[in-house]
C-alpha cells in the first residue's frame, strides 16, 4: 500500500512498516522495436533509502530486465548519474525522502540510450580525452612546491568525477555536437594553471580552449552545469576563468 498523508514532512513517507513509494522508470530497449515508455514499481520505503537502493530492490526482487549502471555507491565513480524528477543527479546520493512519494527516473539527456537508464558515455569521454585531463610534468617537477593560493585555484576542479551530469544539463552541449562541454573545459583550466606542468604544453591547452566551435566561446554562462554538479564544482566559473587565461595569452602573444 501507499501512505498518502502521514509523517515524513512534505509528502515524504515516515518510514513505518508497509509504506511504499512509486518508482516511475523510463524503459527503452532500442533493439526491441518498441518506443520508450514508463513503468511504475511500488518500492518498500525505509528511512535513509537512496534512489539507487530502490532501483536495486527492483532489479533484485521485482524485475531483472531493468538496466542501470552503478559501481561505488559513495559519490566517487559517477556511474549512476541519471535524470531524477527532471534533474541530473547521482542515484547513490539522492535521498528518496528529498524527492517525494513518486520518483521518476530517466537516462541522462543528450547521450545515446543503450537500454533503460544506461547511456553511451563515449561521446562525453571523447570530449574529456580531447581536453588532455592529465599532467605533463616539468623536468624539475619532483621538487616543486605548490603555493596554497595556486592549489586553491584548481582544488575544486580536481574533484570532478566525470559523471557527465553537467554535460547533460548544458544547453550549449545539446545544440553544438562539437562543443567540449563544461567538464572537459574545467579540466583544461585545472591543468593550465598548474605550475608543475611543462610550460611548452600550456599554449596547446589554450589553443584547444580558444577553438571557435568547441572551446570556451561557445559557453553562454547559463550555469546549468553548476546547478547539477554533485561535487559542488562551479564549471561555469572555471570556464569564465579559462576565457580570461585565453585573452591574456592572446594579448601577450603566447597563442
Residue, then its C-alpha position, 0 to 999 in steps of 0.5 A: x500500500x501507499x501512505x498518502x498523508x502521514x509523517x515524513x514532512x512534505x509528502x515524504x513517507x515516515x518510514x513505518x512498516x508497509x509504506x511504499x513509494x512509486x518508482x516511475x522508470x523510463x524503459x527503452x530497449x532500442x533493439x526491441x522495436x518498441x518506443x520508450x515508455x514508463x513503468x511504475x514499481x511500488x518500492x518498500x520505503x525505509x528511512x535513509x533509502x537512496x534512489x539507487x537502493x530502490x532501483x536495486x530492490x527492483x532489479x533484485x526482487x521485482x524485475x531483472x530486465x531493468x538496466x542501470x549502471x552503478x559501481x561505488x555507491x559513495x559519490x566517487x565513480x559517477x556511474x549512476x548519474x541519471x535524470x531524477x524528477x527532471x534533474x541530473x543527479x547521482x542515484x547513490x546520493x539522492x535521498x528518496x525522502x528529498x524527492x517525494x512519494x513518486x520518483x521518476x527516473x530517466x537516462x541522462x539527456x543528450x547521450x545515446x540510450x543503450x537500454x533503460x537508464x544506461x547511456x553511451x558515455x563515449x561521446x562525453x569521454x571523447x570530449x574529456x580525452x580531447x581536453x588532455x585531463x592529465x599532467x605533463x610534468x616539468x623536468x624539475x617537477x619532483x621538487x616543486x612546491x605548490x603555493x596554497x593560493x595556486x592549489x586553491x585555484x584548481x582544488x575544486x576542479x580536481x574533484x570532478x568525477x566525470x559523471x557527465x551530469x553537467x554535460x547533460x544539463x548544458x544547453x550549449x552541449x545539446x545544440x553544438x555536437x562539437x562543443x567540449x562541454x563544461x567538464x572537459x573545459x574545467x579540466x583544461x583550466x585545472x591543468x593550465x594553471x598548474x605550475x608543475x606542468x611543462x610550460x611548452x604544453x600550456x599554449x596547446x591547452x589554450x589553443x584547444x580552449x580558444x577553438x571557435x566551435x568547441x572551446x570556451x566561446x561557445x559557453x553562454x554562462x547559463x550555469x546549468x552545469x553548476x546547478x547539477x554538479x554533485x561535487x559542488x564544482x562551479x564549471x561555469x566559473x572555471x570556464x569564465x576563468x579559462x576565457x580570461x587565461x585565453x585573452x591574456x595569452x592572446x594579448x601577450x602573444x603566447x597563442 
